[in-house]
Amino acid sequence: MDNKTTKRFGAFGIMFTGDVKINGPMIDIHDNEHVHLNTEKMGSPVDQKRDSSEKQTSSQQQSCSEEMFKYVHPSLDDEEGWKIHNEVKRLVKRQGIQEICQYLNNLVLEKKIFLPNMPSVAYVELVRMGMPDEEGFTLKTFMKYYRK
């Protein structure tokens, strides 16, 4: 017997001896999804390219699935716009009216967003972003703290 190691794999009653190479895409038969095998070392240039392309595709997928916050300042690029969108979305789901209005005013001072003069228009957009419209989050309460 020579020094070459032999690997044996059994699948569906078939025995494979030696190195097994798979050409083409593999599909998980249980979930009907593609199986990705990562045989490259971490931190390789290919991984870095893949990470940057995944970031681009995630922002592209996000742009397809939902509309960006309407009042993002036009001088910002799309990537910054989506960051602002995600911040506002997280903010309106977790904070009260006073904190939301204060944060929006800070973003206006930083020239990251602009706000309409009519509070009712801004209120509708924030409700679309996920702000509750129940007691404590009414338009009347919002108008009390808007732009102050």
KOLKETOR-625022 format. One record per atom (N, C-alpha, C, CB): residue in three letters; y, z, x. Coordinates in steps of 0.1 Angstrom, whole numbers, plus 5000, padded with zeros to 4 digits. Glycine has a CB too. Example, Ala and Ser with C-alpha at 12.3 -4.5 7.8 and 13.67 -1.06 7.14 Angstrom:
2
ALA494350785132ALA495550785123ALA496750785132ALA495550905113SER497850715128SER498950715137SER500050795129SER499450575141
END
This chain:
148
MET498850005008MET500050005000MET501250005009MET500050124990ASP502249925006ASP503449915014ASP504450025010ASP504149775014ASN505650025017ASN506650135015ASN507550105003ASN507450145027LYS507349984997LYS508249954985LYS507850034973LYS508049804982THR508850104968THR508650184956THR508450094944THR509750284954THR507650134935THR507350064923THR507750144911THR505850014922LYS508550094902LYS508950164890LYS508150104878LYS510450154888ARG507750194870ARG506950144858ARG507750194846ARG505550204858PHE507950104837PHE508650134824PHE507750084813PHE510050064824GLY507650164803GLY506850114791GLY507750104779GLY505750214788ALA507749994772ALA508449974760ALA507649884751ALA509849914763PHE507549924739PHE506749854729PHE505349814733PHE507649724725GLY504749894741GLY503449874746GLY503349774757GLY502649814734ILE504449734763ILE504549644774ILE504849724787ILE505549524772MET504149704798MET504449774810MET505149684820MET503149834816PHE506249724825PHE507049644835PHE506849714848PHE508549644831THR506549634858THR506349684872THR507349624881THR504949664877GLY508049704889GLY509049644898GLY510449674893GLY508849504900ASP511449594898ASP512849604894ASP512949524881ASP513749554905VAL513649594871VAL513849524858VAL515349494858VAL513449614846LYS515649364855LYS517049324854LYS517149264840LYS517349214865ILE518349294834ILE518649254821ILE519749154821ILE518849374811ASN519649034817ASN520648944816ASN521148924802ASN520248804823GLY522448924800GLY522948904786GLY523249044780GLY521948824778PRO523749034768PRO524149164761PRO522949234755PRO525149134750MET523049364755MET521949444749MET522549494736MET521449554759ILE521649504726ILE522149564713ILE521249674710ILE522049454702ASP521849784706ASP521049904701ASP520549874688ASP521950034701ILE519149874686ILE518549824674ILE518849924662ILE517149804676HIS519150044666HIS519350144655HIS520750134649HIS519150284661ASP521750104657ASP523150104653ASP523749964652ASP524050194661ASN523049864657ASN523549734658ASN524849724666ASN523849674644GLU524949804676GLU526149804685GLU525749754699GLU526849944685HIS526749704706HIS526449654720HIS526249784728HIS527549564725VAL525349774738VAL525149884747VAL525749834760VAL523649914749HIS526649924766HIS527349894778HIS526749974790HIS528849914777LEU526249914800LEU525749974812LEU526849974822LEU524449914816ASN527250094827ASN528250094838ASN527550124851ASN529350204835THR527350024859THR526650044872THR527650044884THR525649934874GLU528950034881GLU529950034892GLU530350174895GLU531149944888LYS530850194907LYS531350324911LYS532750354904LYS531550334926MET532950484902MET534150524895MET535350494905MET534150674891GLY536450454899GLY537650434907GLY537750294914GLY537750534917SER536750214911SER536850074917SER537949994910SER535450004915PRO538349894917PRO539449814911PRO539149754898PRO539849694921VAL537849724896VAL537449674883VAL537649774872VAL535949624883ASP537349904875ASP537550014865ASP539050024862ASP536950144870GLN539850014872GLN541350024870GLN541849914861GLN542050034883LYS541349794864LYS541749684855LYS541249704841LYS541249544861ARG540049754840ARG539449774826ARG540249884819ARG538049814827ASP540649984826ASP541450094820ASP542850044815ASP541750214830SER543449954823SER544749904819SER544649804807SER545449834831SER543549734807SER543349644796SER542949714784SER542249534800GLU542249834785GLU541949914773GLU543149974767GLU540950024777LYS544150014776LYS545350064771LYS546149954763LYS546250114782GLN546149834768GLN546849724761GLN546149694748GLN546849604770THR544849694748THR544149664736THR544249774726THR542649634738SER544349904730SER544550014720SER545850004714SER544350144727SER546949964721SER548249954715SER548249834706SER549349944725GLN547549724710GLN547449604701GLN546649634688GLN546849494709GLN545549714690GLN544849754678GLN545649834669GLN543549824682GLN546449934675GLN547250014667GLN548349944660GLN547850124676SER548849834666SER549949754660SER549349674648SER550549664670CYS548049634649CYS547449564638CYS547149654627CYS546149494643SER546749774629SER546249864619SER547349934611SER545349964625GLU548449964617GLU549550024610GLU550949974615GLU549450174612GLU551950004607GLU553249954611GLU553950064619GLU554049924598MET554750014629MET555450114638MET556550174630MET555950044650PHE556950304635PHE558050374629PHE559250284629PHE558350504637LYS559850264617LYS560950164615LYS562150194624LYS561350154601TYR562450314627TYR563750344633TYR563650364648TYR564350464627VAL562650304655VAL562650304670VAL563750224675VAL561250254675HIS564450274685HIS565650204690HIS565150064696HIS566250284701PRO565949964693PRO565549824697PRO565549804712PRO566449724691SER566149884720SER566249864734SER564849914741SER567349944740LEU564049984734LEU562750024739LEU561749914738LEU562250154732ASP560849914748ASP559749814748ASP558649874738ASP559149794762ASP557649794736ASP556549824726ASP555849954730ASP555649704724GLU555549964742GLU554750084747GLU555450214744GLU554350074762GLU556750214747GLU557650334744GLU557750344729GLU558950314751GLY557850244722GLY557950244708GLY556750314701GLY558150104702TRP555550274706TRP554350344701TRP554250484705TRP553150264706LYS554750524716LYS554850664720LYS555750744711LYS555350684735ILE556850694708ILE557750754698ILE557150764684ILE559150674697HIS556450654680HIS555750644667HIS554750764667HIS555050514666ASN553950774677ASN552950884677ASN553551024677ASN551950864689GLU554651044684GLU555351164684GLU555851204671GLU556451164694VAL556451114664VAL557051134651VAL555851164641VAL557851014646LYS554851084642LYS553651104633LYS553051244635LYS552650994636ARG552851284647ARG552351414650ARG553351524645ARG552051434665LEU554651504647LEU555651594643LEU555651624628LEU557051554647VAL555651514620VAL555751524605VAL554551594599VAL556051394599LYS553451584606LYS552251644600LYS552151794603LYS550951574606ARG552851844614ARG552651974618ARG553852064616ARG552251974632GLN555052014615GLN556252094615GLN556952094601GLN557252044625GLY557952184600GLY558752194587GLY559952104588GLY559152334585ILE560652104577ILE561852014575ILE562852034586ILE562452024562GLN563152164589GLN564252194599GLN563852144613GLN564452344599GLU562552164617GLU562152114630GLU562151964631GLU560752174633ILE561651904620ILE561651754620ILE563051704621ILE561051704606CYS563951754614CYS565351694614CYS565951724628CYS566251764603GLN565751844634GLN566251874647GLN565651784657GLN565952024650TYR564351764657TYR563751674667TYR564251524665TYR562251674665LEU564451484653LEU564951344651LEU566351334656LEU564951314636ASN567151434654ASN568551434660ASN568551434675ASN569351554655ASN567551504681ASN567451504696ASN567051364701ASN566451604701LEU566151294693LEU565751154697LEU566951064696LEU564551114689VAL567851084686VAL568951004684VAL569951014696VAL569751034671LEU570151144700LEU570951164712LEU570451104725LEU571151314714GLU569051104726GLU568451044737GLU568350884736GLU567051094739LYS568850834725LYS568850694722LYS567450634722LYS569650614733LYS566550704716LYS565150664715LYS564950604700LYS564150774718ILE565650664691ILE565650614677ILE567050604672ILE564750704668PHE567150534660PHE568450544653PHE568050584639PHE569150404653LEU568950644632LEU568650694618LEU569550624608LEU568750844617PRO569150594596PRO569950534586PRO570950644581PRO569150474575ASN572050594575ASN573050684569ASN572550754557ASN574350604566MET571650684549MET571150744537MET569950824540MET570850634527PRO569950954537PRO568751034539PRO567550994531PRO569151184537SER567750944519SER566650904511SER565750794517SER567150854497VAL566350704525VAL565650594531VAL564850654543VAL566650494537ALA565450744551ALA564750814561ALA563550894556ALA565650894570TYR563750964545TYR562751044539TYR561550964535TYR563351124526VAL561750854529VAL560650764525VAL559850724537VAL561250634517GLU560550684548GLU559850644560GLU559050764566GLU560850594571LEU559550884566LEU558850994571LEU557651034562LEU559751114572VAL557751014549VAL556651034540VAL555550934543VAL557051024525ARG555950804546ARG554950704550ARG554250744563ARG555650564551MET554950804572MET554350844584MET553450964583MET555450884594GLY553451034572GLY552451144570GLY553151274566GLY551751164582MET554451284564MET555051404560MET554651434545MET556551394562PRO554351564543PRO553951594529PRO555251584520PRO553351734528ASP555051554507ASP556151544498ASP556051654487ASP556251404492GLU555451764490GLU555251874481GLU556351974482GLU553851934483GLU556152094476GLU557252194476GLU557552234491GLU556752314468GLY558852244494GLY559352274507GLY559652154515GLY558252354514PHE559152034511PHE559351904518PHE559951804508PHE557951854523THR560751854499THR561351764489THR562551694495THR561751844476LEU562951594488LEU564151514492LEU565351604493LEU564351394483LYS565551694483LYS566651784483LYS566751874496LYS566651864470THR565551924499THR565552004512THR565851924524THR564152074513PHE565251804524PHE565451714535PHE566951674537PHE564651584534MET567651654526MET569051614526MET569951734531MET569551574512LYS569451854529LYS570151974534LYS570251974549LYS569552094528TYR569251934556TYR569151944571TYR569351814578TYR567852004574TYR569351704571TYR569451574577TYR570751554584TYR569251464567ARG570751514597ARG571951484605ARG572851604607ARG572751374599LYS572251724608LYS573051844611LYS572651904624LYS572951944599
END
